Structure formats: C-alpha cells, structure tokens
C-alpha cells in the first residue's frame, strides 16, 4: 500500500505538469493586431451588435 502511495506521489505532479503544458500549448493565440482605433470597443464586446442609426424625429 505504501509503495502505491509513493508511486502516486511521484506520478501525480508529472501528469499535472503534462496536462498544464498541453493546455498552455493548445491555447488560442492573442490578437496583437486588431485594427481598432484607440478607445474603440471590439464588436464582440459591445452590448448591441449594430451601431445606432439616427432617425429624423419629430419632437413637435
């Protein structure tokens, strides 16, 4: 039983490290060049997908 516990203690960090490396290596690359102006919010982060359109309003 002690040998099994010792083997698990040796293999667990190696398996965890391999999993972390696999997840890190397969992550999506960061977008470095987005083409946005300074202060512009990306399309997918906006609340509304389309820009508001100004309409002729009669405030009579």
C-alpha positions in Angstrom: 0.0 0.0 0.0 2.9 2.4 0.8 4.5 1.6 -2.5 1.3 2.5 -4.3 1.0 5.8 -2.4 4.7 6.6 -3.2 4.2 5.8 -6.9 1.1 8.1 -7.0 3.0 10.9 -5.3 5.7 10.6 -8.0 3.4 10.3 -11.0 0.8 12.9 -10.0 3.0 16.0 -10.4 4.3 14.7 -13.7 0.8 14.1 -15.0 -0.4 17.5 -13.8 2.6 19.2 -15.4 1.9 17.4 -18.7 -1.7 18.5 -18.6 -0.8 22.1 -17.9 1.7 22.1 -20.7 -0.8 20.6 -23.1 -3.5 23.2 -22.2 -0.9 26.0 -22.5 0.4 24.9 -25.8 -3.1 24.5 -27.3 -4.5 27.8 -26.2 -5.7 30.4 -28.7 -3.1 32.9 -29.8 -3.6 36.5 -28.6 -4.7 39.0 -31.2 -1.9 41.5 -31.5 -3.2 43.5 -34.5 -6.9 44.1 -34.2 -7.2 47.1 -36.5 -9.2 49.1 -33.9 -8.7 52.8 -33.2 -7.6 53.8 -29.7 -10.6 53.5 -27.3 -12.7 51.6 -29.8 -14.6 48.6 -28.3 -14.4 45.3 -30.3 -17.6 44.1 -31.9 -18.0 41.0 -29.8 -17.7 43.0 -26.6 -20.3 45.6 -27.4 -23.8 45.2 -25.9 -25.5 46.0 -29.2 -24.2 44.3 -32.3 -25.1 47.1 -34.7 -24.4 50.8 -34.4 -27.4 53.1 -33.6 -28.9 54.8 -36.6 -30.0 58.4 -36.3 -33.6 58.8 -37.5 -35.5 62.0 -38.3 -37.5 62.6 -35.2 -40.4 65.0 -35.0 -40.2 66.4 -31.5 -43.2 68.7 -32.2 
